[in-house]
Amino acid sequence: MANLFEQNRNYVLGDDELNIIGDRDKLAQWRHKGMGPAFYRLGRKIIYRGADLNVWAEAQRVEPSKGGQV
């Protein structure tokens, strides 16, 4: 799969690229529930690594011809 996010880049809340997977509120809900992509919490700052976002996105892949997730 082609990467949706730059592997070596860090993303912070407010970066437009994060809207691909969800808005700020959705990401906050996932963090609260222990879901979604891996992240770092540095003080009040939330940071997502591009490599972690790509791993998470690949895990969400659905193969319709096989009737569900791969």
KEKE-3310 file (N, C-alpha, C; in steps of 0.2 Angstrom, whole numbers, plus 5000, padded with zeros to 4 digits):
npx = (5004:5002:5009:4998:5002:5017:5031:5041:5037:5031:5014:5003:4989:4977:4984:4980:4981:4978:4964:4960:4958:4950:4941:4946:4938:4934:4946:4950:4940:4943:4956:4952:4945:4954:4957:4960:4974:4991:4999:5008:5009:5014:5015:5002:5001:4997:5004:5006:5015:5020:5023:5016:5003:5001:5003:4991:4981:4983:4979:4965:4960:4949:4944:4933:4930:4932:4924:4926:4937:4954)
npy = (4994:5011:5024:5034:5044:5054:5045:5048:5060:5070:5072:5085:5089:5098:5099:5098:5086:5076:5075:5066:5054:5057:5070:5083:5080:5067:5060:5063:5057:5043:5042:5044:5032:5022:5019:5019:5027:5025:5036:5050:5058:5073:5083:5094:5092:5083:5070:5062:5050:5048:5035:5027:5031:5026:5012:5010:5014:5004:4993:4995:4992:4985:4971:4970:4959:4948:4948:4955:4961:4961)
npz = (5000:4996:5006:5017:5025:5028:5032:5041:5047:5060:5066:5072:5082:5073:5061:5044:5037:5046:5046:5037:5044:5054:5063:5076:5087:5085:5085:5099:5106:5102:5108:5122:5123:5121:5108:5090:5081:5087:5099:5105:5121:5126:5139:5137:5123:5109:5099:5084:5075:5058:5053:5063:5060:5047:5049:5057:5048:5038:5045:5045:5033:5022:5013:5001:4992:4999:5010:5022:5034:5031)
capx = (5000:5006:5008:4994:5006:5024:5033:5046:5035:5026:5008:5000:4982:4977:4987:4975:4982:4974:4957:4959:4956:4945:4942:4949:4933:4934:4953:4949:4936:4947:4961:4949:4942:4960:4956:4963:4982:4996:5001:5012:5006:5019:5011:4995:5002:4996:5009:5006:5020:5017:5024:5011:4997:5001:5001:4984:4977:4983:4975:4958:4959:4943:4944:4926:4929:4933:4918:4927:4944:4960)
capy = (5000:5018:5027:5040:5049:5054:5040:5051:5066:5070:5076:5087:5091:5104:5097:5096:5079:5071:5075:5060:5049:5060:5077:5083:5077:5060:5058:5064:5051:5037:5042:5042:5025:5018:5016:5024:5026:5026:5043:5052:5064:5077:5088:5094:5091:5076:5070:5056:5048:5046:5028:5024:5032:5022:5005:5010:5014:4998:4988:4997:4990:4980:4968:4968:4953:4943:4949:4958:4964:4956)
capz = (5000:4997:5013:5017:5028:5027:5037:5045:5049:5066:5065:5079:5081:5069:5055:5040:5035:5051:5044:5033:5048:5059:5066:5082:5092:5084:5088:5106:5108:5101:5113:5128:5123:5120:5101:5085:5080:5093:5099:5111:5125:5129:5142:5134:5116:5106:5093:5080:5070:5052:5053:5067:5057:5041:5052:5059:5042:5035:5049:5044:5027:5021:5006:5000:4989:5004:5014:5028:5035:5029)
cpx = (5004:5004:5003:4997:5013:5027:5037:5044:5031:5020:5005:4993:4981:4980:4981:4975:4978:4967:4955:4956:4950:4946:4945:4945:4934:4941:4953:4945:4939:4952:4958:4947:4948:4960:4960:4971:4985:4998:5005:5009:5012:5016:5004:4995:5001:5000:5007:5012:5017:5017:5018:5004:4996:5000:4994:4980:4977:4979:4967:4956:4954:4944:4937:4925:4929:4928:4920:4935:4949:4963)
cpy = (5006:5021:5033:5046:5048:5050:5044:5058:5065:5075:5078:5089:5098:5104:5095:5089:5074:5070:5069:5054:5051:5067:5077:5080:5070:5057:5058:5058:5044:5037:5041:5035:5020:5015:5021:5022:5028:5034:5044:5058:5067:5083:5088:5093:5084:5076:5063:5056:5046:5038:5025:5025:5027:5014:5005:5010:5008:4993:4989:4995:4985:4978:4966:4961:4947:4943:4952:4960:4958:4954)
cpz = (5000:5003:5012:5020:5027:5033:5042:5048:5056:5064:5072:5077:5078:5062:5050:5038:5040:5050:5040:5037:5053:5061:5073:5087:5091:5087:5096:5109:5108:5107:5120:5129:5122:5113:5097:5085:5087:5093:5105:5114:5128:5132:5139:5126:5114:5100:5090:5075:5064:5051:5057:5063:5051:5044:5054:5053:5038:5038:5048:5037:5026:5014:5005:4997:4994:5010:5021:5028:5033:5035)
residu = (MET:ALA:ASN:LEU:PHE:GLU:GLN:ASN:ARG:ASN:TYR:VAL:LEU:GLY:ASP:ASP:GLU:LEU:ASN:ILE:ILE:GLY:ASP:ARG:ASP:LYS:LEU:ALA:GLN:TRP:ARG:HIS:LYS:GLY:MET:GLY:PRO:ALA:PHE:TYR:ARG:LEU:GLY:ARG:LYS:ILE:ILE:TYR:ARG:GLY:ALA:ASP:LEU:ASN:VAL:TRP:ALA:GLU:ALA:GLN:ARG:VAL:GLU:PRO:SER:LYS:GLY:GLY:GLN:VAL)
# end
